Amino acid sequence: MLRPSSSEQRAILGEAVAKYQAGVTREVAQYLRERGVSRETAQRFRLGCVTDPLPEHARFEGWLAIPYLRHDGGVLQVRFRCMDDHDHREAGHGKYATVAGEAARTFNVKALHDAADVVHVCEGELDALVLNQLELPAVALPGAAMWGRRHRHLFAGYSRVWVWADGDEAGAKLANKITASLSTAKRVRMPSEMDVTDLYLAEGAEAIYDLMEE
């Protein structure tokens, strides 16, 4: 298993990400556009399609590659999303996956360095891409259950932490956990059964901004 703990291993992973970026086809670009992710955003965050994969990425061939980048642009790990329109459980896999044994990380830690006084946190990487595209510096947790004690330190020092949890039961639990941990956190009241991407696609950028005014 590749663990990017050394400069050599990080270089190998970076080369793989560059290869996956080059593997983006019109179909992959269309898939991203349908989820509100522009070409510029896809390039900025180095999204790719798994082609000619590293051995440990072989089972993700054809999947979307979502690099987790350091604040300086180096690659820490890659998370993968199946782009097929099918029942993922029946297909024998989850919608998202990482290499077995890899630690859960926070997506887009660069936002924590770039944000001045306000930062945003949401559940999924694609939601974070949409928020950043709207010039709202956002990080993502890879799942509603991923908030931990260490995150309190990551978000210390900001006057406001906006919490874009999904509008479902799991999202409510995540929002409650974050707001209980951080006095500066405030939940954005997402419409029922919707996430950031759903709302953006349905109603546009103004609907996102309006939620912070409510």
VODO-727283 format. One record per residue (C-alpha): z, y, x negated. Coordinates in steps of 0.05 Angstrom, whole numbers, plus 5000, padded with zeros to 4 digits. Last residue first. Example, Ala and Ser with C-alpha at 12.3 -4.5 7.8 and 13.67 -1.06 7.14 Angstrom:
2
<pt pz="5143" py="4979" px="4727"/>
<pt pz="5156" py="4910" px="4754"/>
***
This chain:
214
<pt pz="5146" py="5675" px="5629"/>
<pt pz="5114" py="5713" px="5572"/>
<pt pz="5107" py="5653" px="5526"/>
<pt pz="5069" py="5616" px="5581"/>
<pt pz="5020" py="5674" px="5586"/>
<pt pz="4996" py="5662" px="5515"/>
<pt pz="4975" py="5591" px="5531"/>
<pt pz="4943" py="5610" px="5597"/>
<pt pz="4905" py="5665" px="5560"/>
<pt pz="4875" py="5614" px="5513"/>
<pt pz="4837" py="5576" px="5566"/>
<pt pz="4852" py="5548" px="5634"/>
<pt pz="4834" py="5474" px="5636"/>
<pt pz="4818" py="5461" px="5563"/>
<pt pz="4877" py="5501" px="5539"/>
<pt pz="4924" py="5469" px="5590"/>
<pt pz="4903" py="5398" px="5572"/>
<pt pz="4907" py="5413" px="5497"/>
<pt pz="4977" py="5442" px="5502"/>
<pt pz="5003" py="5383" px="5543"/>
<pt pz="5001" py="5369" px="5617"/>
<pt pz="5039" py="5320" px="5662"/>
<pt pz="5075" py="5377" px="5698"/>
<pt pz="5057" py="5447" px="5675"/>
<pt pz="5088" py="5465" px="5608"/>
<pt pz="5151" py="5508" px="5609"/>
<pt pz="5154" py="5532" px="5537"/>
<pt pz="5222" py="5512" px="5510"/>
<pt pz="5261" py="5561" px="5468"/>
<pt pz="5291" py="5547" px="5400"/>
<pt pz="5333" py="5599" px="5363"/>
<pt pz="5399" py="5564" px="5377"/>
<pt pz="5371" py="5502" px="5345"/>
<pt pz="5398" py="5431" px="5354"/>
<pt pz="5408" py="5433" px="5430"/>
<pt pz="5340" py="5467" px="5438"/>
<pt pz="5308" py="5411" px="5397"/>
<pt pz="5341" py="5354" px="5435"/>
<pt pz="5327" py="5385" px="5503"/>
<pt pz="5254" py="5396" px="5484"/>
<pt pz="5247" py="5324" px="5462"/>
<pt pz="5279" py="5297" px="5526"/>
<pt pz="5235" py="5342" px="5568"/>
<pt pz="5173" py="5317" px="5531"/>
<pt pz="5192" py="5245" px="5544"/>
<pt pz="5200" py="5260" px="5618"/>
<pt pz="5133" py="5295" px="5624"/>
<pt pz="5105" py="5365" px="5613"/>
<pt pz="5092" py="5356" px="5539"/>
<pt pz="5137" py="5395" px="5492"/>
<pt pz="5113" py="5462" px="5465"/>
<pt pz="5178" py="5485" px="5434"/>
<pt pz="5176" py="5557" px="5409"/>
<pt pz="5222" py="5569" px="5350"/>
<pt pz="5245" py="5642" px="5348"/>
<pt pz="5284" py="5682" px="5297"/>
<pt pz="5264" py="5635" px="5241"/>
<pt pz="5313" py="5623" px="5184"/>
<pt pz="5326" py="5549" px="5193"/>
<pt pz="5267" py="5510" px="5220"/>
<pt pz="5260" py="5459" px="5164"/>
<pt pz="5336" py="5453" px="5158"/>
<pt pz="5344" py="5433" px="5231"/>
<pt pz="5288" py="5383" px="5221"/>
<pt pz="5332" py="5340" px="5176"/>
<pt pz="5375" py="5319" px="5235"/>
<pt pz="5317" py="5285" px="5269"/>
<pt pz="5261" py="5298" px="5319"/>
<pt pz="5212" py="5239" px="5320"/>
<pt pz="5223" py="5212" px="5390"/>
<pt pz="5170" py="5254" px="5424"/>
<pt pz="5115" py="5231" px="5377"/>
<pt pz="5082" py="5250" px="5311"/>
<pt pz="5119" py="5317" px="5307"/>
<pt pz="5073" py="5376" px="5303"/>
<pt pz="5074" py="5442" px="5266"/>
<pt pz="5049" py="5508" px="5293"/>
<pt pz="5031" py="5578" px="5269"/>
<pt pz="5003" py="5612" px="5332"/>
<pt pz="4936" py="5641" px="5311"/>
<pt pz="4899" py="5612" px="5371"/>
<pt pz="4868" py="5560" px="5325"/>
<pt pz="4938" py="5545" px="5302"/>
<pt pz="4957" py="5529" px="5374"/>
<pt pz="4896" py="5484" px="5383"/>
<pt pz="4909" py="5447" px="5318"/>
<pt pz="4982" py="5436" px="5337"/>
<pt pz="4960" py="5404" px="5403"/>
<pt pz="4914" py="5358" px="5363"/>
<pt pz="4972" py="5338" px="5318"/>
<pt pz="5018" py="5318" px="5374"/>
<pt pz="5088" py="5334" px="5399"/>
<pt pz="5094" py="5410" px="5390"/>
<pt pz="5130" py="5460" px="5346"/>
<pt pz="5117" py="5535" px="5341"/>
<pt pz="5140" py="5586" px="5290"/>
<pt pz="5164" py="5658" px="5293"/>
<pt pz="5190" py="5702" px="5236"/>
<pt pz="5133" py="5705" px="5186"/>
<pt pz="5097" py="5639" px="5192"/>
<pt pz="5056" py="5620" px="5131"/>
<pt pz="5106" py="5575" px="5096"/>
<pt pz="5128" py="5538" px="5159"/>
<pt pz="5055" py="5534" px="5179"/>
<pt pz="5040" py="5498" px="5114"/>
<pt pz="5082" py="5441" px="5140"/>
<pt pz="5022" py="5421" px="5181"/>
<pt pz="5045" py="5354" px="5210"/>
<pt pz="5118" py="5334" px="5200"/>
<pt pz="5126" py="5265" px="5170"/>
<pt pz="5142" py="5194" px="5194"/>
<pt pz="5150" py="5149" px="5134"/>
<pt pz="5096" py="5100" px="5115"/>
<pt pz="5114" py="5027" px="5122"/>
<pt pz="5050" py="5005" px="5157"/>
<pt pz="4992" py="5053" px="5147"/>
<pt pz="4990" py="5101" px="5205"/>
<pt pz="4970" py="5094" px="5277"/>
<pt pz="4950" py="5133" px="5339"/>
<pt pz="4922" py="5109" px="5406"/>
<pt pz="4960" py="5044" px="5395"/>
<pt pz="4929" py="4977" px="5379"/>
<pt pz="4910" py="4911" px="5411"/>
<pt pz="4848" py="4931" px="5450"/>
<pt pz="4888" py="4921" px="5514"/>
<pt pz="4938" py="4970" px="5486"/>
<pt pz="4884" py="5021" px="5471"/>
<pt pz="4854" py="5019" px="5540"/>
<pt pz="4784" py="5046" px="5525"/>
<pt pz="4747" py="5110" px="5508"/>
<pt pz="4740" py="5098" px="5433"/>
<pt pz="4765" py="5155" px="5388"/>
<pt pz="4823" py="5116" px="5357"/>
<pt pz="4868" py="5164" px="5321"/>
<pt pz="4891" py="5158" px="5248"/>
<pt pz="4946" py="5190" px="5208"/>
<pt pz="4935" py="5206" px="5135"/>
<pt pz="4986" py="5217" px="5080"/>
<pt pz="5012" py="5270" px="5033"/>
<pt pz="4946" py="5304" px="5016"/>
<pt pz="4949" py="5367" px="4973"/>
<pt pz="4933" py="5433" px="5007"/>
<pt pz="4987" py="5476" px="4974"/>
<pt pz="5033" py="5472" px="5035"/>
<pt pz="5025" py="5396" px="5032"/>
<pt pz="4974" py="5364" px="5078"/>
<pt pz="4980" py="5310" px="5131"/>
<pt pz="4908" py="5287" px="5139"/>
<pt pz="4881" py="5269" px="5208"/>
<pt pz="4828" py="5215" px="5202"/>
<pt pz="4790" py="5199" px="5268"/>
<pt pz="4775" py="5126" px="5273"/>
<pt pz="4710" py="5091" px="5254"/>
<pt pz="4745" py="5045" px="5204"/>
<pt pz="4819" py="5044" px="5219"/>
<pt pz="4829" py="4970" px="5201"/>
<pt pz="4803" py="4985" px="5131"/>
<pt pz="4854" py="5040" px="5116"/>
<pt pz="4895" py="4998" px="5067"/>
<pt pz="4832" py="4978" px="5030"/>
<pt pz="4809" py="5051" px="5024"/>
<pt pz="4755" py="5064" px="5074"/>
<pt pz="4679" py="5067" px="5069"/>
<pt pz="4680" py="5111" px="5131"/>
<pt pz="4741" py="5136" px="5168"/>
<pt pz="4721" py="5199" px="5205"/>
<pt pz="4747" py="5266" px="5182"/>
<pt pz="4793" py="5324" px="5194"/>
<pt pz="4803" py="5370" px="5134"/>
<pt pz="4851" py="5419" px="5169"/>
<pt pz="4807" py="5479" px="5155"/>
<pt pz="4744" py="5438" px="5168"/>
<pt pz="4767" py="5416" px="5237"/>
<pt pz="4790" py="5486" px="5252"/>
<pt pz="4723" py="5515" px="5234"/>
<pt pz="4686" py="5463" px="5275"/>
<pt pz="4729" py="5480" px="5335"/>
<pt pz="4782" py="5436" px="5366"/>
<pt pz="4788" py="5442" px="5442"/>
<pt pz="4791" py="5368" px="5456"/>
<pt pz="4718" py="5364" px="5478"/>
<pt pz="4702" py="5401" px="5414"/>
<pt pz="4736" py="5345" px="5374"/>
<pt pz="4694" py="5290" px="5407"/>
<pt pz="4632" py="5332" px="5397"/>
<pt pz="4646" py="5337" px="5323"/>
<pt pz="4656" py="5262" px="5321"/>
<pt pz="4590" py="5250" px="5356"/>
<pt pz="4554" py="5299" px="5311"/>
<pt pz="4580" py="5259" px="5252"/>
<pt pz="4640" py="5270" px="5208"/>
<pt pz="4634" py="5223" px="5148"/>
<pt pz="4637" py="5279" px="5096"/>
<pt pz="4708" py="5292" px="5119"/>
<pt pz="4724" py="5218" px="5109"/>
<pt pz="4699" py="5222" px="5037"/>
<pt pz="4742" py="5284" px="5024"/>
<pt pz="4802" py="5247" px="5054"/>
<pt pz="4789" py="5188" px="5009"/>
<pt pz="4786" py="5233" px="4948"/>
<pt pz="4852" py="5264" px="4967"/>
<pt pz="4884" py="5196" px="4975"/>
<pt pz="4861" py="5177" px="4905"/>
<pt pz="4887" py="5243" px="4877"/>
<pt pz="4954" py="5233" px="4911"/>
<pt pz="4959" py="5165" px="4879"/>
<pt pz="4945" py="5194" px="4810"/>
<pt pz="4994" py="5251" px="4820"/>
<pt pz="5048" py="5202" px="4838"/>
<pt pz="5087" py="5191" px="4902"/>
<pt pz="5026" py="5185" px="4948"/>
<pt pz="5044" py="5114" px="4972"/>
<pt pz="4983" py="5069" px="4975"/>
<pt pz="5000" py="5000" px="5000"/>
***
